[in-house]
Amino acid sequence: MKRKTLLPLGIKKRTVTELPALIALHAMGEPWFCDQHLSDLMALAMVCQFAAKPDSDVRAAAEQLFVLLGQETLDREKIGPLVTFTNEWLQSQPNGRIQKAIDVLISGKGPALPA
């Protein structure tokens, strides 16, 4: 498995890290909303859960977002602010912290996510 190269000094490619969740949020409720959009939103929620401190507002928001994304009907009014909040937090984090969260998530060795 090839490891993705981190950009220096906390610089992230916003088209890779920020844009997918925002596009998915925009697509919500539209006929072109698809599984990839839902996956992008869930990835944001899961990475934030693993990267954020256990008792932080970001962790709570990410957990709430994950639960809302698991419902049959998606509520854009509830999901939108959570996506914005977690996405902005994610962008402010060092690359190493986010990569570590992704590695733990992919390995399957992290704590269980809320059901």
URGIUR-V548619 format. One record per residue. N is the residue number from 0. PHI is phi as a letter, one per 30 degrees, with the letter a starting at -180 (* if undefined). OMEGA is omega in whole degrees, 0 to 359 (none if undefined). D_LAST is the distance of its C-alpha to the last C-alpha in Angstrom with 1 decimal. Layout:
N:PHI:OMEGA:D_LAST ; N:PHI:OMEGA:D_LAST
This chain:
0:*:180:29.0 ; 1:d:180:30.6 ; 2:d:179:29.2 ; 3:d:179:29.3 ; 4:d:177:32.0 ; 5:d:176:31.1 ; 6:d:182:33.4 ; 7:d:171:35.6 ; 8:h:176:35.4 ; 9:i:179:31.8 ; 10:d:181:32.9 ; 11:c:173:30.2 ; 12:d:184:30.8 ; 13:d:179:29.3 ; 14:d:180:29.6 ; 15:c:187:27.0 ; 16:c:185:24.8 ; 17:c:188:25.0 ; 18:d:182:26.3 ; 19:e:180:23.6 ; 20:d:179:21.1 ; 21:d:176:23.9 ; 22:d:180:25.2 ; 23:d:178:21.8 ; 24:d:178:21.7 ; 25:d:183:25.2 ; 26:d:184:24.5 ; 27:e:181:21.9 ; 28:i:179:23.6 ; 29:c:180:26.3 ; 30:d:181:27.3 ; 31:c:174:27.0 ; 32:d:184:23.2 ; 33:b:181:21.8 ; 34:e:179:19.0 ; 35:d:177:20.4 ; 36:d:178:20.0 ; 37:d:179:16.3 ; 38:d:179:16.0 ; 39:d:178:18.1 ; 40:d:179:16.0 ; 41:d:178:12.7 ; 42:d:177:15.0 ; 43:e:181:16.2 ; 44:d:183:12.9 ; 45:d:180:12.1 ; 46:d:179:15.7 ; 47:d:178:15.9 ; 48:d:181:13.1 ; 49:d:184:15.1 ; 50:d:184:18.4 ; 51:d:177:18.2 ; 52:d:187:19.2 ; 53:e:184:16.6 ; 54:c:184:18.0 ; 55:d:176:19.1 ; 56:d:180:18.8 ; 57:d:179:17.8 ; 58:d:179:14.7 ; 59:d:179:13.7 ; 60:d:180:14.6 ; 61:d:178:12.7 ; 62:d:178:9.4 ; 63:d:178:10.5 ; 64:d:181:11.6 ; 65:e:179:8.6 ; 66:d:180:6.9 ; 67:d:179:10.5 ; 68:d:179:11.0 ; 69:d:180:8.5 ; 70:d:182:10.8 ; 71:d:178:13.9 ; 72:c:181:16.3 ; 73:d:182:16.1 ; 74:c:184:17.9 ; 75:d:180:20.0 ; 76:d:179:21.3 ; 77:d:185:18.0 ; 78:d:184:16.9 ; 79:e:180:20.4 ; 80:d:179:20.9 ; 81:d:177:17.6 ; 82:d:180:18.6 ; 83:d:182:22.1 ; 84:d:182:21.3 ; 85:d:180:19.0 ; 86:d:178:21.4 ; 87:d:178:24.4 ; 88:d:181:23.0 ; 89:e:181:22.3 ; 90:d:183:25.9 ; 91:c:183:27.3 ; 92:d:176:25.9 ; 93:d:180:28.1 ; 94:e:182:27.7 ; 95:d:180:27.4 ; 96:d:181:24.4 ; 97:d:179:22.5 ; 98:d:178:23.8 ; 99:d:179:22.7 ; 100:d:179:19.0 ; 101:d:179:19.3 ; 102:d:179:21.0 ; 103:d:180:18.3 ; 104:d:181:15.6 ; 105:d:182:17.9 ; 106:d:182:18.9 ; 107:i:184:15.5 ; 108:c:181:16.8 ; 109:d:178:14.7 ; 110:d:179:12.2 ; 111:d:177:8.6 ; 112:d:180:6.5 ; 113:d:180:3.8 ; 114:d:none:0.0
